[in-house]
């Protein structure tokens, strides 16, 4: 519809942003949010979830990349987050055990 309005020159260009806004308002309430325990995970959503938990982008990417072999396509986002935590926790535990062994 907006492309069609642009064919009308300056007047169409003036009205086009208003039409985009009105179309957006018309569909605003129709989308329902899916709870995190029902959403399928994607790489980007998983990284974003960890960034939302105060991980720096590079830390989030590293944690997700480390857990990728343990992630399955049919997992929900919530399950994938738990797997990343588990894998990251195992890495932290093994690293702290190495440090304890080196100090002891």
N, C-alpha and C positions, 0 to 999 in steps of 0.2 A: 504494500500500500504506500509506503513511504517513497519507494522508487517511482511509483506512479505520480506522486505529488511533485517530485523533483522535475518532472517533465513540464511543469507549469512555470518554470523560471523562478524569479525572485519571490513571488508570492508563495509558490510551492515550497521553496526552501525555508520560508518564514514559518509555514504551518507544519512542516515535517516533524520538528522536534516535539511539538505539542501532540501530534498524533502518536509518536513513539511513547510519550508519557502516558497518554490515555489508554493505549493498548496494553501497556505494562500494568496500569491500575486495574484494567478489566480482568487480567489473569492473575493478579496478586494473591487472591484468596483461594484459588483453585488447587494450588500445589500443597500437598500434605507432606510434612516432614516425617521421615522414617527414623525410628529410634536407632541409636548406634548399635544396639544388639541385634538389629535386623538388616542393617546396611551391609552390602558386600564391600569388601575393602578394595581400595586401589592404592597404588604406590604413593601417589600425590596426597591422597587423603590421610594415609598413614603418616607420612612425613609431616603434614600439617597438624595432625593430632599431637605429635610430639613437640612441634614448635609451640603449640598452644599450652604445653606443660612446661614451658620455660627452657626447653632445649634450644640451643643455637641451631641454625639450619644445618651446618656441617655435622654437628653431633647427631641430629635427627636422621640425616641421610646415612651416616655411618652405622647407627643402630639398626635402621631398617635394612640396609644392605647386608649386615651381618646375619639378620634373622631370615632373609629371603629363602634360603634352602629349607627352612622349617615351615614356611607359610604355604597354605593350600588355597586354591582358587575358590573353593566353596565356603571358606571361613567368613564370618562376619567381621566387620571392622573392630568390634569389641574383642573378639577372639584373637585377631591379628595383633592388636595392641598388647594383649596379655602375652602372646608368644614373643614379641619383641622385648618386653620387660624380662621374661624368663631367660631369653638368650643373652641379653645384656647383663642380667644378674649373674648368670653362670660365668660370663667373661670377667666380671668384677670379682667374683669369688675366687676364681682360679688365679687372677692376678694378685689378689691380696694374700692368697696362700703361698704364692711364689715369694712375695715380699716377706711374709712371716718366716718362710724357710730360709731365706737369705739372711734375715736378721737373727734367727735362732740358731 
